[in-house]
Amino acid sequence: NAELLFQGPVLRDFGFKFLMIARSQKEGEEIRRIIRFFKAGAAPRYLGGPALLGTPNIFQLTYMRDKSKELETVNKFNEMALRTITVDYAPDGFWSAYQDSQPVAVVMSLQFSELRPLYRRDHENAAGVGY
């Protein structure tokens, strides 16, 4: 029965949502840079010719408790591809913006997929709760 249930290793998917609220024009510009970074990273590269495409960026995500220490109380990730990015410019259900047209609130949703499956050795070699 175990052999019937096991279909093979799977690639895990992870979704993240970020609510971003600009309190100044500088923060609004930074929010726009963040959104543009992820949109560009999710898009394939055009390498010329009729059908030559390069892969989108590969991301390595890590939960950090400060700039140099990784959290060991949450799961780890393999390298991942950003499959979709969506941006809700009116998360409260109505449009509201500052003078420079920066929306008051923005929700960015990212959907990542790992590029390789997990194996038992990954869990055995990992610190904390593992993958």
N, CA and C of each residue as an Amber inpcrd file, in Angstrom:
protein
   393
   0.8130000  -1.2070000   0.0000000   0.0000000   0.0000000   0.0000000
   0.8490000   1.2590000   0.0000000   1.9710000   1.2310000   0.7020000
   2.8410000   2.4040000   0.7280000   3.3500000   2.7160000  -0.6710000
   3.6770000   1.6820000  -1.4370000   4.1570000   1.9020000  -2.8010000
   3.0650000   2.5100000  -3.6760000   1.8190000   2.1460000  -3.4280000
   0.7110000   2.7100000  -4.1980000   0.4970000   4.1840000  -3.8620000
   0.6790000   4.5440000  -2.5930000   0.4570000   5.9260000  -2.1790000
   1.5790000   6.8590000  -2.6010000   2.8000000   6.3540000  -2.6420000
   3.9500000   7.2010000  -2.9750000   4.0210000   7.3950000  -4.4810000
   3.8240000   8.6000000  -4.9350000   3.8510000   8.9140000  -6.3590000
   5.2040000   9.4600000  -6.8080000   6.0840000   9.7290000  -5.8640000
   7.3830000  10.2940000  -6.1940000   7.5740000  11.5990000  -5.4440000
   8.7850000  12.1350000  -5.4890000   9.0330000  13.4060000  -4.7970000
   8.2590000  14.5330000  -5.4760000   7.8930000  15.5270000  -4.6910000
   7.1270000  16.6580000  -5.2190000   7.9190000  17.9540000  -5.0100000
   7.6170000  18.9320000  -5.8340000   8.1730000  20.2630000  -5.6700000
   7.2000000  21.0740000  -4.8430000   7.6870000  21.6720000  -3.7750000
   6.8090000  22.4360000  -2.8840000   6.5580000  23.8320000  -3.4290000
   5.3720000  24.3460000  -3.1440000   4.9850000  25.7100000  -3.4880000
   4.8360000  26.5240000  -2.2100000   5.2210000  27.7980000  -2.2700000
   5.0980000  28.6950000  -1.1310000   4.5300000  30.0250000  -1.5890000
   3.5650000  30.5330000  -0.8440000   2.9860000  31.8330000  -1.1350000
   3.2850000  32.8110000  -0.0160000   3.5690000  34.0420000  -0.3890000
   3.8480000  35.1050000   0.5690000   3.0460000  36.3330000   0.1930000
   2.5180000  37.0320000   1.2010000   1.8040000  38.2890000   0.9890000
   2.4650000  39.3620000   1.8300000   2.6610000  40.5130000   1.2140000
   3.2880000  41.6340000   1.9050000   2.3980000  42.8610000   1.7830000
   1.9740000  43.3990000   2.9080000   1.2510000  44.6660000   2.9390000
   2.2880000  45.7610000   3.0900000   2.2950000  46.6950000   2.1380000
   3.2570000  47.7830000   2.1780000   2.5000000  49.1080000   2.1710000
   2.8190000  49.9500000   3.1300000   2.1790000  51.2570000   3.2650000
   3.2740000  52.3120000   3.2830000   3.2080000  53.2370000   2.3320000
   4.2080000  54.2940000   2.2430000   3.8250000  55.4460000   3.1640000
   4.7500000  55.8070000   4.0450000   4.5270000  56.9530000   4.9410000
   5.1990000  58.2140000   4.4440000   5.9530000  58.0870000   3.3420000
   6.6280000  59.2490000   2.7650000   6.8320000  58.9820000   1.2770000
   7.2350000  60.0100000   0.5560000   7.5010000  59.8520000  -0.8660000
   8.6620000  58.8860000  -1.0920000   9.6790000  58.9510000  -0.2410000
  10.8320000  58.0560000  -0.3490000  10.4040000  56.5930000  -0.1710000
   9.5310000  56.3290000   0.7980000   9.0410000  54.9620000   0.9920000
   8.2010000  54.5070000  -0.2010000   7.4270000  55.4110000  -0.7950000
   6.6500000  55.0780000  -1.9880000   7.5530000  54.6710000  -3.1420000
   8.6530000  55.3860000  -3.3210000   9.6190000  55.0420000  -4.3690000
  10.2380000  53.6800000  -4.1050000  10.5340000  53.3790000  -2.8510000
  11.1200000  52.0840000  -2.4990000  10.1250000  50.9490000  -2.7650000
   8.8620000  51.1550000  -2.4580000   7.8290000  50.1500000  -2.7380000
   7.7790000  49.8750000  -4.2400000   7.8150000  50.9180000  -5.0530000
   7.7900000  50.7290000  -6.5060000   9.0280000  49.9650000  -6.9780000
  10.2050000  50.2150000  -6.3850000  11.4230000  49.4790000  -6.7450000
  11.3060000  48.0030000  -6.3710000  10.7270000  47.7190000  -5.2120000
  10.5490000  46.3270000  -4.7770000   9.6380000  45.5860000  -5.7540000
   8.5180000  46.1840000  -6.1030000   7.5750000  45.5470000  -7.0300000
   8.2390000  45.3140000  -8.3830000   8.9490000  46.3130000  -8.8810000
   9.6280000  46.1830000 -10.1780000  10.6910000  45.0850000 -10.1350000
  11.4350000  44.9810000  -9.0270000  12.4570000  43.9390000  -8.8760000
  11.8470000  42.5550000  -9.0250000  10.7470000  42.3040000  -8.3410000
  10.1270000  40.9780000  -8.4140000   9.4640000  40.7240000  -9.7620000
   8.8430000  41.7340000 -10.3610000   8.2560000  41.5520000 -11.6920000
   9.3290000  41.2050000 -12.7180000  10.4450000  41.9100000 -12.6840000
  11.5390000  41.6180000 -13.6150000  12.1300000  40.2410000 -13.3360000
  12.2620000  39.8720000 -12.0560000  12.8320000  38.5780000 -11.6990000
  11.9690000  37.3990000 -12.0900000  10.6740000  37.5950000 -12.2390000
   9.7650000  36.5140000 -12.6200000   9.6690000  36.3470000 -14.1260000
  10.1490000  37.3230000 -14.8890000  10.0140000  37.2960000 -16.3470000
  11.2020000  36.5810000 -16.9910000  10.9550000  35.8260000 -18.0680000
  12.0730000  35.2000000 -18.7850000  12.9010000  36.2630000 -19.5110000
  14.1390000  35.9190000 -19.7910000  15.0260000  36.8200000 -20.5310000
  14.9110000  36.5210000 -22.0210000  14.8820000  37.5620000 -22.8350000
  14.8820000  37.3970000 -24.2840000  16.3250000  37.4090000 -24.7540000
  16.7560000  36.3250000 -25.3750000  18.1540000  36.1840000 -25.7760000
  18.3640000  36.4170000 -27.2700000  17.3400000  36.8860000 -27.9590000
  17.4360000  37.1250000 -29.3900000  16.9390000  35.9320000 -30.1730000
  16.8250000  36.1190000 -31.4670000  16.3590000  35.0290000 -32.3100000
  14.8710000  34.7960000 -32.1590000  14.3420000  33.8880000 -32.9480000
  12.8900000  33.6760000 -32.9540000  12.3330000  33.0290000 -31.6810000
  13.1030000  32.1680000 -31.0450000  12.5370000  31.4700000 -29.8830000
  13.5790000  31.2100000 -28.8070000  14.4840000  32.1290000 -28.6010000
  15.5150000  31.9270000 -27.5960000  15.1600000  32.6910000 -26.3320000
  14.8620000  31.9380000 -25.2940000  14.5120000  32.5320000 -24.0020000
  15.4170000  31.9880000 -22.9250000  15.7820000  32.8430000 -22.0030000
  16.5370000  32.4270000 -20.8300000  15.6040000  32.2980000 -19.6390000
  16.0580000  31.5900000 -18.6430000  15.2190000  31.3760000 -17.4670000
  15.0920000  32.6530000 -16.6440000  13.9790000  32.7820000 -15.9340000
  13.8530000  33.9000000 -14.9790000  14.8650000  33.7370000 -13.8460000
  14.9060000  34.7050000 -12.9450000  15.8240000  34.6440000 -11.8090000
  15.4950000  33.4470000 -10.9170000  16.5120000  32.9860000 -10.2260000
  16.3580000  31.9470000  -9.2150000  16.5630000  32.6230000  -7.8660000
  15.6520000  32.3590000  -6.9410000  15.6690000  33.0170000  -5.6380000
  16.0340000  32.0130000  -4.5540000  16.7920000  32.4790000  -3.5660000
  17.0830000  31.6930000  -2.3690000  16.5450000  32.4770000  -1.1850000
  15.4640000  31.9880000  -0.6000000  14.8120000  32.6800000   0.5100000
  15.2580000  32.0800000   1.8330000  15.4130000  32.9440000   2.8080000
  15.8040000  32.5290000   4.1460000  15.0890000  33.4120000   5.1540000
  14.5530000  32.8070000   6.1930000  13.9940000  33.5820000   7.2960000
  15.1460000  34.0250000   8.1850000  15.2490000  35.3250000   8.4240000
  16.3410000  35.8570000   9.2250000  15.7900000  36.5660000  10.4590000
  16.5160000  36.4510000  11.5770000  16.1010000  37.1960000  12.7700000
  16.8570000  38.5020000  12.9000000  17.9800000  38.6200000  12.2400000
  18.6780000  39.8880000  12.0280000  19.5500000  39.6830000  10.7960000
  20.4240000  40.6030000  10.4950000  21.1660000  40.5360000   9.2310000
  22.1120000  39.3520000   9.1180000  22.4560000  38.7190000  10.2270000
  23.4500000  37.6560000  10.1490000  22.9980000  36.3230000  10.7440000
  21.7940000  36.2500000  11.2940000  21.3760000  35.0160000  11.9560000
  20.0930000  34.4750000  11.3460000  20.1890000  33.2360000  10.8860000
  19.0560000  32.5570000  10.2930000  18.1740000  31.9600000  11.3890000
  16.8550000  32.0750000  11.2060000  15.9320000  31.4590000  12.1590000
  15.9600000  29.9430000  12.0040000  15.9900000  29.2310000  13.1140000
  15.9870000  27.7690000  13.0710000  14.6520000  27.1880000  13.5290000
  13.6800000  28.0430000  13.8100000  12.3810000  27.5830000  14.2970000
  11.3330000  27.5170000  13.1880000  11.7470000  27.7890000  11.9460000
  10.8380000  27.7320000  10.7960000  11.5070000  26.9140000   9.6940000
  10.7230000  26.5710000   8.6820000  11.2540000  25.7220000   7.6170000
  12.2950000  26.4520000   6.7610000  13.0780000  25.6630000   6.0430000
  14.0770000  26.1690000   5.1040000  13.5580000  25.9350000   3.6890000
  14.2150000  26.5730000   2.7210000  13.8040000  26.4590000   1.3330000
  14.9780000  26.0430000   0.4660000  14.6890000  25.2690000  -0.5830000
  15.6420000  25.0680000  -1.6710000  15.5960000  26.2980000  -2.5600000
  16.4090000  26.3110000  -3.5980000  16.3090000  27.3910000  -4.5790000
  14.9200000  27.3670000  -5.2000000  14.3940000  28.5620000  -5.4960000
  13.0200000  28.6410000  -5.9830000  12.9020000  29.5850000  -7.1750000
  11.8500000  29.3460000  -7.9490000  11.4770000  30.2320000  -9.0410000
  10.2150000  30.9790000  -8.6340000  10.1440000  32.2440000  -8.9840000
   8.9540000  33.0440000  -8.7350000   7.9790000  32.7910000  -9.8780000
   6.9220000  32.0580000  -9.5880000   5.9660000  31.6740000 -10.6350000
   4.9710000  32.7810000 -10.9480000   4.4610000  33.4380000  -9.9130000
   3.5120000  34.5280000 -10.1510000   3.7350000  35.6430000  -9.1400000
   3.4590000  36.8460000  -9.5910000   3.4310000  38.0130000  -8.7220000
   2.1550000  38.7700000  -9.0470000   1.4150000  39.1030000  -8.0170000
   0.2240000  39.9400000  -8.1910000   0.3190000  41.0980000  -7.2130000
  -0.1730000  42.2520000  -7.6570000  -0.1410000  43.4440000  -6.8270000
  -1.5490000  44.0100000  -6.7680000  -2.0550000  44.1530000  -5.5560000
  -3.3720000  44.7540000  -5.3340000  -3.1400000  46.1880000  -4.8760000
  -3.4770000  47.1220000  -5.7530000  -3.2540000  48.5290000  -5.4580000
  -4.4090000  49.1590000  -4.6770000  -5.4510000  48.3760000  -4.4190000
  -6.5830000  48.8640000  -3.6230000  -7.0240000  47.7420000  -2.6750000
  -6.1620000  47.3560000  -1.7260000  -6.4680000  46.2030000  -0.8810000
  -7.6670000  46.4120000   0.0460000  -8.0530000  47.6580000   0.3010000
  -9.2060000  47.9190000   1.1600000 -10.5090000  47.9810000   0.3680000
 -10.4180000  47.7380000  -0.9410000 -11.6110000  47.7350000  -1.7700000
 -11.9060000  49.0510000  -2.4500000 -11.0920000  50.0710000  -2.2100000
 -11.2810000  51.3520000  -2.8940000  -9.9190000  51.9930000  -3.1240000
  -9.8310000  52.7810000  -4.1880000  -8.5790000  53.4350000  -4.5570000
  -8.3330000  54.6550000  -3.6840000  -7.1240000  54.7440000  -3.1770000
  -6.7070000  55.8990000  -2.3960000  -5.2190000  56.0990000  -2.6270000
  -4.8340000  57.3390000  -2.9890000  -3.4350000  57.5970000  -3.3090000
  -3.0050000  58.9480000  -2.7520000  -1.6790000  59.0880000  -2.6100000
  -1.0910000  60.3540000  -2.2030000  -0.9790000  61.2860000  -3.4080000
  -0.5120000  62.5080000  -3.1820000  -0.3770000  63.5110000  -4.2450000
   0.4810000  63.0250000  -5.4090000   1.5340000  62.2460000  -5.1140000
   2.4360000  61.7690000  -6.1750000   1.9140000  60.5070000  -6.8590000
   0.6660000  60.1380000  -6.6140000  -0.0460000  58.9770000  -7.1700000
   0.3560000  57.6420000  -6.5520000   1.1840000  57.6500000  -5.5120000
   1.5220000  56.4130000  -4.8040000   0.2950000  55.9430000  -4.0310000
  -0.1520000  54.6960000  -4.2750000  -1.2830000  54.1820000  -3.4940000
  -0.9560000  54.1920000  -2.0010000  -1.9640000  54.4340000  -1.1850000
  -1.7750000  54.4580000   0.2610000  -1.3140000  53.0900000   0.7530000
  -1.9520000  52.0400000   0.2710000  -1.6020000  50.6790000   0.6710000
  -1.5090000  49.7960000  -0.5650000  -0.5760000  48.8580000  -0.5380000
  -0.3600000  47.9160000  -1.6340000  -0.1460000  46.5400000  -1.0100000
  -0.7710000  45.5100000  -1.5780000  -0.5040000  44.1400000  -1.1550000
   0.1480000  43.4140000  -2.3260000   1.3660000  42.9480000  -2.1010000
   2.0920000  42.1880000  -3.1180000   2.0530000  40.7150000  -2.7240000
   1.5810000  39.8630000  -3.6400000   1.5230000  38.4180000  -3.4080000
   2.5190000  37.7280000  -4.3220000   3.3520000  36.8760000  -3.7440000
   4.3740000  36.1430000  -4.4900000   4.1230000  34.6510000  -4.3380000
   4.1830000  33.9130000  -5.4410000   4.0220000  32.4620000  -5.4170000
   5.3020000  31.8410000  -5.9590000   6.0340000  31.1400000  -5.0970000
   7.2890000  30.5020000  -5.4560000   7.1100000  28.9950000  -5.5430000
   7.9350000  28.3510000  -6.3760000   8.0130000  26.8900000  -6.4450000
   9.4740000  26.4840000  -6.3500000   9.7270000  25.4690000  -5.5360000
  11.0990000  24.9760000  -5.4190000  11.5230000  24.2990000  -6.7190000
  12.8280000  24.3200000  -6.9760000  13.3540000  23.7780000  -8.2260000
  13.8200000  22.3360000  -8.1170000  13.9590000  21.8410000  -6.9050000
  14.3050000  20.4210000  -6.7360000  13.5220000  19.8680000  -5.5570000
  13.2120000  18.5810000  -5.6140000  12.4630000  17.9900000  -4.4970000
  13.3370000  17.8040000  -3.2680000  12.6730000  17.5940000  -2.1540000
  13.3670000  17.3100000  -0.8960000  13.5750000  15.8140000  -0.7370000
  14.6830000  15.4670000  -0.1190000  14.9810000  14.0740000   0.1850000
  15.2530000  13.9590000   1.6790000  15.2550000  12.7660000   2.1770000
  15.4850000  12.5240000   3.6000000  16.7950000  13.1490000   4.0650000
  17.8320000  13.0670000   3.2540000  19.1460000  13.6200000   3.6420000
  19.0750000  15.1210000   3.9070000  18.1740000  15.8380000   3.1920000
  18.0250000  17.2710000   3.4290000  17.5770000  17.5310000   4.8580000
  16.6310000  16.7570000   5.3310000  16.1380000  16.9200000   6.6970000
  17.1880000  16.4880000   7.7170000  17.8900000  15.4120000   7.4270000
  18.8890000  14.9000000   8.3710000  20.0780000  15.8410000   8.5210000
  20.4160000  16.5630000   7.4660000  21.5920000  17.4480000   7.4940000
  21.2620000  18.8670000   7.9080000  19.9910000  19.1750000   8.0670000
  19.5780000  20.5540000   8.3790000  19.5120000  20.7710000   9.8910000
  19.8050000  22.0000000  10.2910000  19.6560000  22.4000000  11.6990000
  18.2070000  22.8150000  11.9390000  17.8230000  22.9340000  13.1960000
  16.4820000  23.4000000  13.5380000  15.4130000  22.4240000  13.0910000
  14.3150000  22.9480000  12.5590000  13.2030000  22.0900000  12.1440000
  13.4090000  21.5240000  10.7480000  14.4470000  21.9650000  10.0340000
  14.7300000  21.4210000   8.7010000  13.8930000  22.0680000   7.6250000
  13.6410000  21.3080000   6.6050000  12.9220000  21.7920000   5.4450000
  11.4670000  21.5250000   5.6390000
